[in-house]
Amino acid sequence: MGGVPSTPLSSQTQDTAEYLIGTFVGEKSFPLGSDFWQKLLELPFSLSWPSDRVEDACELFAKNNYYTRHLTKILIHLALCLQESISNSGSSASLNVKSLNAVYLSRVFLKYWIEHAKNEMTEELYLSLDENEAIPNKLSGDYKIENLVMRNVLSFIGTIAISPGTYVLHHELLDFLLVTMSTQLLAGPSPGPEDVNPFIDAIMGQDPSLVGQVVHTLLNNYMLRPHIPLNNATHSVFTGGSDQGVLQRVSSAAANLMLLPLTYLVSSSGDGSRSSLADISLHLLLILIHYRKRVVADDSLTDRSEDNASLDHMSKQITYFSENPFCKALENARDIEFDRTDIEGNAHNGPLVRLSFASLFDTLGMCLSDEASVLLLYSLIHGNSDFLEYVLVRTDLDTLMMPILETLYNASKRTPNHIYMLLIILLILSQDSSFNASIHKLILPTVPWYQERRLHQTSLGSLVVVILIRTVKYNLSKLRDVYLHTNCLATLANMAPHVHRLSAYASQRLVSLFDMLSRKYTKLSQMRDEKFSTGKGNVIEDSITDDMSAELNIYTDFLRIVLEIINAILTYALPRNPEVVYAIMHRQEVFLPFRKHPRFDELIDNIYTVLDFFNSRMDAHSMDGEWSVEKVLQVIITNCRSWRGDGMKMFTQLRFTYEQESHPEEFFIPYVWQLALSGCKFSFNPNMINLFPLDHPAENNDEEDGFEAGTEQHQSVDPSVRGIYLDP
């Protein structure tokens, strides 16, 4: 019969799972209306196969599907079952069982096909029926198989509530979607017009209202974090015993058979309430919103000049990215408590999603140690102005800020991309003056995870300054990523004019940052001068000298930004920051070597204007005995009240903004798939992955987190998200 080898075929076993699976992958083709499909989908499977037999079955199925078209037929039956379930509000247990069996089989064999794709994907899948067989009339709409299946899968996810009876089916449908979209792994990091992603393209073509429902469901799953109802399983294959069903075994084996798990790519150790359904919902949402499809269009040019008459009908091809409705839906998400666009009467451009921003805010705060949650937060505050505004007006900013700062504090345990995305989030938030003011008003009783010293009654703003400076110092010694430096300093520069009562510790750290950078600058300058004097005319030495000069220019820029940060505090906020004045007075010698530097002289002059003012007040103050820190600080506080800024040169405030560069998809598409492969325990044949480079995990045994790998590790932070711009 062409079934799996060693499968006994007799009249007594023709209704067993062994026979049905063997027949399904075999040579005989069963029409859509055959009762074979009902037997296959209704039978509770109780048979387990070893992994090698699963692979044999997949290989045989791929060989015979050209004649049988059984993949198309089971996909159609999946669509039929889901459509009927939707009409019954998901209450039919028998329909759920049939849908589960259909989605299991479809997922297992589709995954095998995608991992072994050789030529045109849609041609190998044979997603069509024979000419003499038609799709049932009850399946209305587009008869293209991938569109038909995706519409019904998404409709079930978007319209049927998760309950004990539907939980497992919801989860399996999300797994199925992840598998169908994994065709992206076969393409390169830059989307091209020749990329073949039939199922995800079908998803992108769905009705905007359905897109909105799916985005709403995925976000709700992430926020509500439902767990599997172990006592409410509706099918024998979900029992916790040892007699698991063949489909479950097939699914599990196909997911792990001779495949290298990619858990070493991303470290995900969120402390929030873990939920498998929430995790896969988040990863699917990220894949959907960051998908980009490049399409080709003809642009006809007409040149009517006499010299170019022969080119009158010249045409050229242009490419562009089609609009992503899921990205648009996330951008259109509105707070269910207050929808400003409804009040103002503005029309929505694309699907509208309404949900609780409060729940989303709290869930993000709970889960920001997980990279996928960080990427969701970035996507929201960068793309959704309403959510960004909601975050900025919250009085409990520590809900988001504390896990962000704690993660930055533990940078050595995180991946570079994780750290960089957090810094971009801080940069975006720091562009708002109300945020910069609010974080200095919020007082933290204690910071238990900060180990270097005890921090009591410190402001959130002071803690941000401390952590950003600590990140710069860590980066200087470990990663040496110039963009990471720039992001940290850009955020500090945005905050500087709004600093209020910066703590003594944060003020000391700020001055010590200048000292550290100045020592590095001086050392580089001396080394360059030595190389220049001894290696002139030597090609290799000249190249080294040029590299040193380039690095010296970078440190010159860093020093100037730090000086501008200090200047902004002294110019706009000195009366409110006596501790900053004290820190500068205490370490005033570190500024002296740069007083005549052409890039720094005016900024240094401002600092010495402040120093001269307060030093003269100290000299005029009669003092019995030694000066103590408290006494010096009291004199500073007293004279801050009379400070008028006389003699200070005014500079334009530095204001940095973040913008994505022209091709962010080259970073985000590989990144979201790395997160999905790790976080959802979804493995894929590494030999077929072209979306991102793979290194064998054994190469990083000593540095499992991937953050301590020295000067080369920073290359994993893609320039597509390094768009920092200085406002004119």
C-alpha positions in Angstrom: 0.0 0.0 0.0 3.0 2.2 0.1 2.9 2.9 3.8 5.7 3.2 6.3 7.9 0.0 6.1 7.2 -2.6 8.8 3.6 -1.4 9.2 1.4 -4.5 9.4 -1.6 -4.2 7.0 -4.5 -6.6 7.7 -8.2 -6.3 8.0 -7.9 -6.3 11.8 -5.5 -3.3 11.9 -6.9 -1.1 9.2 -8.6 1.2 11.7 -5.6 1.5 14.0 -3.3 4.5 14.3 -0.5 2.4 12.8 -2.4 1.7 9.6 -3.8 5.2 9.3 -0.5 7.0 9.7 1.2 4.5 7.3 -1.6 5.0 4.7 -1.5 8.8 5.1 2.2 8.9 4.1 1.9 6.2 1.5 1.2 6.1 -2.2 -2.5 5.8 -2.2 -4.5 9.0 -2.7 -7.7 9.4 -0.8 -10.2 12.0 -2.1 -11.3 14.8 0.3 -14.7 13.2 0.8 -13.3 9.8 1.8 -14.1 8.5 5.3 -10.4 7.8 5.7 -10.0 11.4 6.8 -12.6 11.1 9.4 -11.0 8.0 10.8 -7.5 9.6 10.8 -8.7 12.8 12.5 -11.1 11.2 15.0 -9.0 8.4 16.3 -7.3 8.9 19.7 -3.8 7.8 18.9 -1.9 5.6 21.4 1.1 4.6 19.4 4.7 5.8 19.8 7.3 5.7 17.1 11.1 6.1 17.4 12.7 9.2 15.9 14.3 7.4 13.0 10.9 6.1 12.0 9.4 9.5 12.2 12.0 10.8 9.7 11.4 7.8 7.4 7.7 8.7 7.5 8.4 12.4 6.6 10.7 11.4 3.8 8.1 9.0 2.4 5.4 11.5 2.7 7.4 14.1 0.8 8.1 11.6 -2.0 4.4 10.6 -2.3 2.7 13.9 -1.8 3.2 14.8 -5.5 0.7 12.0 -6.4 -1.5 12.0 -3.3 -1.7 15.8 -2.4 -2.4 14.6 1.1 -0.7 17.7 2.6 -3.2 20.0 0.8 -6.0 17.7 1.8 -5.2 17.7 5.5 -4.7 21.4 5.4 -8.2 21.7 3.9 -9.6 19.5 6.6 -7.9 21.6 9.2 -9.5 24.7 7.7 -12.9 22.9 7.7 -12.6 21.8 11.3 -11.6 25.3 12.5 -14.4 27.0 10.5 -16.9 24.6 12.1 -15.4 25.2 15.5 -15.7 29.0 15.1 -19.4 28.6 14.2 -19.8 26.6 17.4 -17.8 29.1 19.4 -15.1 26.5 20.1 -17.4 24.4 22.3 -17.3 21.1 20.4 -14.8 18.8 22.0 -14.9 16.4 19.0 -14.1 19.2 16.6 -11.2 20.3 18.8 -9.8 16.8 18.7 -10.0 16.6 14.9 -8.4 20.0 14.6 -5.6 19.0 17.0 -4.9 15.9 14.9 -4.9 17.8 11.7 -2.7 20.6 13.0 -0.2 18.0 14.5 0.2 16.2 11.2 0.4 19.4 9.1 3.0 20.9 11.4 5.3 17.8 11.5 5.4 17.3 7.8 5.5 21.0 6.9 8.5 21.5 9.2 10.3 18.6 7.5 9.6 20.1 4.1 10.8 23.5 5.1 14.0 22.1 6.6 14.7 20.1 3.5 13.6 22.6 0.9 15.7 22.5 -2.3 13.9 24.4 -5.0 10.8 26.5 -5.2 9.0 26.1 -1.9 5.4 26.2 -3.2 6.3 23.8 -6.0 7.7 21.2 -3.6 4.6 21.5 -1.3 2.1 21.0 -4.2 -0.4 23.2 -2.5 -3.2 22.4 -4.9 -5.7 19.6 -5.7 -6.1 17.6 -8.8 -8.2 19.1 -11.5 -11.0 16.6 -10.9 -11.3 17.5 -7.2 -12.7 20.8 -5.9 -12.4 22.6 -2.6 -15.7 22.1 -0.7 -18.2 25.0 -1.2 -18.5 25.5 2.6 -15.0 26.9 2.6 -15.9 30.4 1.3 -13.4 33.0 0.1 -10.0 32.7 -1.6 -9.4 29.1 -2.7 -5.6 29.4 -2.7 -4.7 26.8 -0.1 -2.3 28.9 2.0 -4.8 31.8 2.2 -7.6 29.5 3.1 -5.7 27.8 5.9 -4.2 31.0 7.3 -7.6 32.8 7.3 -9.2 30.0 9.4 -6.2 29.6 11.7 -6.1 33.3 12.4 -9.9 33.5 12.7 -9.9 30.8 15.4 -7.0 32.5 17.3 -8.7 35.9 17.0 -12.3 35.0 17.9 -12.3 31.9 20.1 -11.6 32.6 23.8 -9.0 30.5 25.6 -10.6 28.1 27.9 -9.7 24.7 29.5 -11.2 23.0 26.4 -9.4 25.2 23.8 -6.1 26.0 25.5 -4.2 23.1 23.9 -5.6 23.8 20.4 -4.7 27.5 20.7 -1.1 26.5 21.7 -0.8 24.1 18.8 -2.1 26.6 16.3 0.5 29.1 17.5 3.2 26.4 17.1 1.8 25.7 13.6 2.1 29.4 12.7 5.7 29.5 13.9 6.6 26.5 11.7 4.9 27.9 8.6 6.7 31.2 9.0 10.1 29.5 9.5 10.6 29.7 5.7 12.3 33.1 6.6 15.2 31.1 8.1 16.1 29.9 4.6 16.6 33.4 3.2 19.4 35.9 3.8 19.4 38.7 6.4 18.2 41.3 3.8 14.7 40.5 2.4 14.8 40.2 -1.4 12.0 40.0 -4.0 12.9 36.4 -4.7 12.3 35.2 -1.1 9.5 32.6 -0.9 7.4 32.8 2.2 3.9 31.5 1.0 2.3 31.2 4.4 3.5 34.4 6.0 2.6 36.3 2.8 -0.9 34.8 3.1 -1.1 36.0 6.7 -0.1 39.5 5.6 -2.9 39.6 3.1 -5.8 39.0 5.6 -8.5 41.5 6.3 -7.4 44.4 8.6 -10.2 43.6 11.1 -8.9 40.0 11.5 -5.3 41.3 11.8 -6.4 43.6 14.6 -8.2 40.7 16.4 -5.0 38.5 16.2 -2.7 41.3 17.5 -5.2 41.9 20.3 -5.2 38.1 21.2 -1.5 37.8 21.1 -1.0 40.8 23.4 -3.7 39.5 25.7 -2.0 36.1 25.9 1.2 37.9 26.8 -0.5 40.0 29.5 -2.8 37.3 31.0 -0.2 34.6 30.8 -2.6 31.6 30.8 -1.3 28.2 31.9 -2.1 24.7 30.6 -5.2 23.2 32.4 -3.6 19.9 33.3 -6.9 18.5 34.8 -9.0 19.5 31.7 -7.3 17.7 28.9 -9.7 16.8 26.1 -7.6 14.2 24.3 -5.7 11.2 25.4 -2.4 12.4 23.9 -2.2 15.1 26.5 -2.2 12.8 29.5 0.9 13.1 31.7 1.5 9.3 31.6 3.9 7.3 29.6 1.4 6.3 26.9 1.6 9.4 24.9 0.0 9.4 21.4 1.8 8.9 18.2 1.1 12.4 17.0 2.6 13.9 20.1 5.6 11.7 19.8 5.9 12.5 16.1 5.6 16.2 16.8 8.2 16.0 19.6 10.6 13.8 17.7 10.4 15.9 14.5 11.1 19.0 16.5 14.3 17.5 18.0 15.5 14.9 15.6 19.1 15.5 14.7 18.6 19.2 15.1 20.8 21.5 17.1 18.9 23.5 19.6 19.7 27.2 19.4 19.4 28.0 23.0 23.0 29.3 23.1 22.1 32.2 20.8 20.1 34.2 23.3 20.0 34.1 27.1 16.4 34.3 28.3 15.9 34.1 32.1 12.9 36.3 32.8 11.8 36.2 36.4 8.2 36.9 35.6 5.4 34.4 35.7 6.4 32.0 32.9 3.7 30.9 30.5 4.4 28.8 27.4 1.4 30.3 25.6 2.5 33.9 26.5 6.0 33.2 25.3 5.0 31.9 21.9 2.4 34.6 21.5 5.0 37.2 22.1 7.5 35.7 19.7 4.9 35.3 17.0 3.8 38.9 17.4 7.4 40.1 17.1 8.0 38.0 13.9 4.8 39.3 12.4 5.4 43.0 13.1 9.0 43.0 11.9 8.3 41.0 8.7 9.1 42.9 5.5 8.3 41.8 2.0 10.3 43.4 -0.9 8.3 43.6 -4.1 9.3 44.6 -7.6 7.4 47.2 -9.7 8.0 48.6 -13.2 8.6 52.3 -13.4 8.2 53.5 -16.9 10.3 56.4 -18.0 9.6 58.6 -21.0 12.5 60.7 -22.3 11.2 63.0 -25.1 14.4 64.8 -25.9 15.6 64.6 -29.5 19.0 63.2 -28.4 17.3 60.3 -26.6 14.4 59.5 -28.9 15.3 55.8 -28.9 14.7 55.7 -25.1 11.1 56.9 -25.2 9.8 53.8 -23.7 12.6 52.8 -21.4 11.5 51.1 -18.3 13.4 50.2 -15.1 12.6 48.0 -12.2 12.2 49.5 -8.7 11.8 47.6 -5.4 10.0 48.7 -2.3 8.6 47.1 0.9 4.9 46.4 1.1 3.0 47.7 4.1 2.9 45.4 7.1 -0.7 45.4 8.6 0.5 43.8 11.9 3.1 46.5 12.4 0.3 49.1 11.6 -2.0 47.4 14.1 0.6 47.6 16.9 1.1 51.3 16.0 -2.6 51.8 16.2 -3.1 50.1 19.6 -5.1 52.4 22.0 -5.8 52.3 25.7 -9.2 50.9 26.4 -9.6 53.4 29.2 -9.0 56.4 27.1 -9.1 56.5 23.3 -8.0 60.0 22.3 -8.5 59.4 18.6 -12.2 58.6 19.2 -12.6 61.8 21.1 -10.9 63.9 18.5 -12.8 62.2 15.7 -9.7 61.2 13.8 -10.0 58.3 11.4 -7.7 55.3 12.0 -5.2 54.3 9.3 -5.3 50.5 9.4 -6.5 48.0 12.0 -7.3 49.3 15.5 -6.4 47.4 18.6 -7.9 48.4 22.0 -6.4 47.0 25.2 -5.4 47.9 28.7 -2.2 50.0 28.7 -2.1 49.6 32.4 -1.9 45.8 32.2 0.6 46.0 29.4 2.8 48.4 31.3 2.7 46.2 34.4 3.4 43.0 32.5 6.4 44.6 30.7 7.8 45.7 34.0 7.5 42.2 35.3 9.2 40.6 32.3 12.0 43.0 31.1 14.7 40.6 32.0 13.5 38.7 29.0 14.9 40.0 25.7 11.7 39.5 23.8 9.8 41.7 26.2 12.5 44.4 25.8 12.0 44.2 22.0 8.2 44.5 22.5 8.7 47.6 24.7 11.0 49.1 22.1 8.5 48.4 19.3 5.8 50.1 21.3 7.6 53.2 22.4 9.2 53.7 19.1 6.2 53.0 16.9 3.1 53.8 19.1 3.0 57.5 20.2 0.0 56.8 22.5 1.8 54.1 24.4 4.9 56.3 24.7 2.8 59.1 26.1 1.1 56.7 28.5 4.5 55.6 29.8 5.7 59.2 30.2 2.7 60.3 32.3 2.9 57.3 34.7 3.9 58.4 38.2 5.4 54.9 38.9 8.1 55.0 36.3 10.2 52.7 38.5 8.0 49.8 37.4 9.8 49.9 34.1 13.0 51.7 35.0 14.2 49.5 37.8 14.2 46.2 35.8 15.9 48.1 33.0 18.6 49.4 35.3 19.1 46.1 37.1 19.6 44.4 33.7 22.2 47.0 32.7 23.8 46.6 36.1 24.2 42.9 35.3 25.4 43.5 31.8 28.0 40.8 31.9 25.2 38.2 32.1 23.3 39.6 29.1 23.8 39.6 25.4 25.1 42.8 23.7 21.8 43.2 21.7 19.8 43.0 25.0 21.9 45.8 26.5 21.8 47.9 23.4 18.0 47.7 23.1 17.7 48.8 26.7 19.9 51.8 26.1 17.9 52.8 23.1 14.7 52.7 25.2 16.4 55.0 27.7 17.5 57.3 25.0 14.0 57.5 23.5 12.5 58.2 27.0 15.2 60.9 27.7 14.0 62.9 24.7 11.1 64.0 26.8 11.7 66.8 29.3 8.9 65.6 31.6 10.5 62.2 31.9 13.8 63.8 32.8 12.1 65.9 35.5 10.0 63.0 36.9 12.8 60.6 37.5 14.5 63.0 39.8 11.4 63.5 41.9 10.9 59.7 42.4 12.8 58.7 45.6 13.9 55.0 46.0 14.0 53.8 49.6 16.7 51.3 48.7 18.3 49.5 45.7 18.9 46.0 47.0 20.7 44.7 43.9 23.3 47.4 43.8 26.3 45.8 45.5 29.1 48.4 45.3 27.6 50.5 48.1 24.4 51.0 50.0 22.0 53.3 48.2 19.3 54.7 50.5 16.8 57.4 49.6 18.4 58.1 46.3 16.4 59.5 43.3 15.6 57.3 40.3 17.4 60.0 38.2 20.6 59.7 40.3 20.4 55.9 39.9 20.0 56.3 36.1 23.2 58.5 36.0 25.1 55.9 38.1 24.1 52.9 36.0 24.8 54.7 32.7 28.3 55.7 33.8 28.9 52.2 35.1 27.8 50.9 31.7 30.3 53.2 29.9 33.1 52.1 32.2 32.2 48.4 31.7 32.0 48.9 28.0 35.4 50.7 27.9 37.1 47.7 29.6 35.2 44.8 28.0 33.3 45.5 24.8 34.8 48.7 23.5 31.7 49.4 21.4 31.8 53.1 20.4 28.0 53.1 19.7 27.2 51.9 23.2 29.3 54.7 24.6 27.5 57.2 22.4 24.1 56.0 23.5 24.9 56.2 27.2 26.4 59.7 26.8 23.5 60.9 24.6 21.0 59.9 27.3 23.0 61.7 30.0 23.2 64.8 27.8 19.4 64.8 27.3 19.0 64.5 31.1 21.6 67.1 32.1 19.6 70.3 32.0 16.8 68.7 34.1 19.0 67.2 36.8 17.6 67.9 40.3 19.4 67.2 43.5 21.8 64.7 41.9 23.2 62.5 44.7 26.8 62.8 46.0 27.6 59.3 44.6 26.2 60.1 41.1 28.0 63.4 41.1 31.3 61.7 42.0 30.8 59.1 39.3 30.2 61.9 36.7 33.5 63.6 37.5 35.3 60.2 37.7 34.0 59.4 34.2 35.7 62.5 32.8 38.9 61.6 34.7 38.8 58.0 33.2 38.2 59.2 29.7 40.8 61.9 30.0 43.5 59.4 31.2 42.6 57.2 28.2 42.8 60.2 25.9 46.2 61.3 27.3 47.6 57.8 26.9 46.4 57.4 23.4 47.8 60.9 22.5 51.2 60.0 23.9 51.3 56.6 22.1 50.3 58.2 18.8 53.0 60.9 19.1 55.6 58.3 19.8 54.5 56.2 16.8 54.5 59.3 14.6 58.0 60.3 15.6 59.6 56.8 15.3 57.6 55.2 12.5 57.4 57.9 9.9 57.7 56.5 6.4 56.9 52.9 7.5 53.6 51.8 5.9 52.6 49.5 8.8 53.5 52.1 11.4 51.7 54.8 9.5 48.6 52.6 9.4 48.8 52.1 13.2 49.2 55.8 13.7 46.2 56.5 11.6 44.1 54.0 13.7 45.3 55.7 16.9 44.4 59.1 15.5 40.9 57.8 14.6 40.5 56.4 18.1 41.8 59.6 19.6 39.2 61.6 17.7 36.5 59.3 19.2 37.7 60.0 22.7 37.9 63.7 22.0 34.2 63.6 21.1 33.4 61.6 24.2 35.3 64.1 26.5 33.5 67.0 24.9 30.1 65.4 25.4 31.0 64.8 29.1 32.1 68.4 29.5 28.9 69.5 27.8 26.9 67.4 30.3 28.7 69.0 33.2 28.2 72.4 31.7 24.5 71.9 31.1 24.1 71.0 34.8 26.1 74.0 35.9 24.4 76.4 33.5 20.8 75.3 33.9 20.6 73.5 37.2 23.5 74.6 39.5 21.3 75.9 42.4 19.6 72.6 42.6 22.8 70.5 42.5 25.2 71.4 45.3 26.7 67.9 45.2 27.8 68.4 41.6 29.6 71.6 42.6 31.2 69.7 45.5 32.4 66.9 43.3 34.0 69.3 40.8 35.7 71.3 43.5 37.0 68.1 45.1 38.5 66.9 41.8 39.2 70.2 40.1 42.7 69.2 39.1 41.4 66.7 36.5 40.2 69.6 34.4 43.4 71.6 34.4 45.4 69.8 31.6 42.6 70.6 29.1 42.2 74.3 29.9 44.1 75.2 26.7 42.8 72.5 24.5 41.1 74.0 21.4 38.1 71.6 21.6 37.5 72.1 25.3 38.8 75.5 26.3 35.4 77.3 26.4 33.7 74.5 28.3 36.6 74.3 30.8 36.5 78.1 31.2 32.8 77.7 32.4 33.8 75.1 34.9 36.6 77.4 36.3 34.2 80.2 36.5 32.1 78.1 38.9 35.3 77.0 40.7 36.5 80.5 41.1 33.2 81.7 42.5 32.9 78.9 45.1 36.6 78.8 45.9 36.5 82.6 46.7 33.5 82.0 48.9 35.4 79.3 50.7 38.4 81.5 51.2 36.2 84.3 52.6 34.6 82.0 55.1 36.5 82.0 58.4 36.9 78.5 59.7 38.1 77.2 63.0 39.8 73.9 62.6 39.7 71.5 59.7 37.2 71.6 56.8 34.8 68.6 56.9 32.7 67.4 54.0 29.6 68.6 55.8 31.0 72.1 56.4 32.2 72.5 52.8 28.9 71.3 51.5 27.0 73.7 53.7 29.0 76.6 52.4 28.2 75.5 48.8 24.5 75.2 49.6 24.5 78.6 51.1 26.2 80.3 48.2 24.2 78.3 45.5 21.4 80.7 46.5 23.4 83.7 45.4 24.7 82.2 42.2 23.7 84.2 39.1 25.8 82.6 36.5 27.8 85.8 35.8 30.6 85.2 33.3 29.3 81.9 32.0 29.3 81.3 28.3 26.0 80.0 27.0 26.0 77.0 24.7 23.2 75.5 22.7 21.8 72.5 24.7 22.8 69.1 23.4 19.7 67.2 22.4 20.1 63.7 21.0 17.2 61.9 19.3 17.0 58.3 18.1 15.9 57.2 14.6 16.0 53.8 13.0 18.4 53.8 10.0 17.2 53.1 6.5 17.2 49.2 6.6 16.3 48.2 10.2 14.9 44.9 8.9 18.4 43.6 8.4 18.8 43.6 12.2 15.3 42.9 13.5 14.3 40.0 11.3 17.3 37.8 12.3 17.1 39.1 15.8 13.4 38.1 16.4 14.1 34.7 15.0 17.0 34.1 17.3 14.8 35.0 20.2 12.0 32.7 18.9 14.4 29.8 18.4 15.7 30.2 21.9 12.7 31.3 23.9 10.1 29.0 22.5 12.3 25.9 22.4 11.7 25.7 18.7 14.7 24.1 17.0 15.6 24.1 13.3 18.1 22.4 11.2 21.2 24.7 11.5 22.6 23.7 8.2 19.6 25.3 6.5 19.7 28.6 8.3 20.8 31.5 6.1 19.1 34.3 8.0 21.9 34.8 10.5 25.4 33.3 11.0 25.8 30.4 13.3 28.8 29.7 15.5 29.2 26.4 17.3 28.3 26.8 21.0 31.5 25.0 22.0 33.5 28.1 20.9 32.0 30.1 23.8 32.2 27.6 26.6 34.0 30.0 28.9 31.7 32.9 28.2 28.3 31.4 28.0 26.5 34.8 28.1 28.3 36.0 25.0 29.0 39.4 26.6 32.6 38.8 27.9 34.1 37.9 24.6 36.5 40.9 24.3 36.8 43.4 21.6 35.1 41.5 18.9 31.8 40.8 20.7 30.5 44.3 19.9 30.1 43.4 16.3 26.9 41.6 17.1 25.2 44.9 17.7 23.9 45.8 14.3 24.2 49.3 13.0 20.6 49.3 11.8 19.6 50.3 15.4 22.4 52.7 16.0 20.6 55.8 14.7 21.4 58.5 17.1 21.1 62.1 15.8 21.9 65.5 17.3 19.1 68.0 17.0 20.3 71.2 15.2 
